[in-house]
Structures are given as C-alpha cells and as structure tokens.
C-alpha cells in the first residue's frame, strides 16, 4: 500500500514511502481535507509546497486557489469572474502571497526616499476593499475595479523621519481589459527602472510617472499627506506602494474610528474567522 520495508524484515526498521506510489499524502481529496482541518494555514502550505515536485505541482494546480477562496471568497470570486479555466492573471500563488504578505521595501525610489530597507513579512490580518480601491483611480479610470489593502505600519528611525511608513498592496480585476492598462499602453509609459512586483516578479509602471494618482482621495484613504505616497502597478495588475502615515491626535483618532457602513468593506478577526461587508469586498489574515 505504498510502503516498502527492507528485505531483512526487521520490525525495528521504519517503513518509507516510495517515489512511485500514489500515497495518501498526494491524494488531492485527502490534502484538501487536511488543510480544511487546519483552516488553510499559509505557513503549512508554504512548507508542503517545498517538499517535492509533486506537492509543488498540486499546490500550483489546486491548493493555492482553494486557500485564496477560503480567505477572501467574494473578492476572489470577483477576480476570477469570466475565467473559463478558474485562473487569475499572474497565478494563484502570486495572489495568495499578495493576500498574506507585506512586501516591505528594499531600496529608495526616485520619488520616495528611504535609507534603510525593511524586509517583507507575513501579516496577521488584512482588509482588502474595492471601496478603498476607488480612491486610487483617477476619473479617466473610474470604471476599473481595484481592491486595495489597509496600510501595514512600519516604524522608521527617529533620525530618518518622524512619521511611520505605510506599505499597502492591491490587485485589479480584469487588468488586461482595464482603462488603467489601456492608458499606460496608449501613452507608452516606460517601466520603472530597478523595481519589480514583489508578488509575481514582473516589471512595473510608476503611477506617479504616469500621473495616474488621485493624490487627495488616495492620501485621505491611507491617512497620509498628498505628496507623501507612491505606488506601482505590474503587468499582471498587482499594486504595491508606500506612504508616510500622519500621526493623529487623540481627537482625530476618535473621528477616524467612526466609519460609515460603506467603509466597512471586509475584515478578518484576530482568530482567523472571516468578516465581510455589504459591497462584496474581500478580506484575509
């Protein structure tokens, strides 16, 4: 049954699985049940995908997609809508990384100076909202659907800057047919030199260089200054950006916590259970 023992027949020897056997651990249904039982733990799935070629292929074909659907079902369903083969642009592995991983920053860009790099890391919770995404679209691109996360706060050294850095990320629905991509192509906007998408590794456009940042609405959504933000969009429609987070006074904190129902698009509780809003936006933890 997939287990081979040494010819000596010693009961003290540990049975091992042979490469050619269709063992239970490689059975798709069993793997799905295992990950369902542990609520699709991203760390376990990453380790499992690194075990061997067959598990890596299984994760690529099935498990990454089910992980994304488990964590942000409405958002992911919207992103895959119209796809006859259940695929998303850039692949399910890249989308899973975007849902669970803050890319940090490696080096300064011409328009956003940061002296010290900050490594990427898994995030405990994240909220992705298409309501927030509308704040990142100019009027000429308002027909696009963009999901954007809340910024992940990264403290900076006191001597470098008085504000914390916010790292945020997002993804376009149907980016290949989007007005944003059409504008970038028609205007022949150059790719940003030395910057790659932290989720799929493809080249990126600077939305600052393309003049596609609605600074007031984006800054208000992030809690930043109008001139204190920057973001990039890659060939597959993944967005990543940085901003300087403005420190709020105690009175402003109270006001900021008072959100309208439209702002509460989706969230993930600390225990990993999903929460959601009324407009179909997604969440992950």
Protein Blocks (a to p, Z undefined) as FASTA:
>chain_A
ZZacdfklpakbccdddfkbccfklpmklmmmmmmmnoopaklmmmmmmmpmmlmmmmmm
mmmmmmmmmmmmmlmmmmmgoianlpaehijklmmmmmmocebjfbdcfklccfbdcddd
ddfbdcddfklmmmmpcfklmmpccdddddddddddfklombdcdddddddehkllpmkl
mmmmmnopacdehiacfklopacddfklnopacfklmmmmnopafklcccdddfkopacd
ddddddddfklmmmmmmccfklmnbccdfkopacddfkopacdZZ
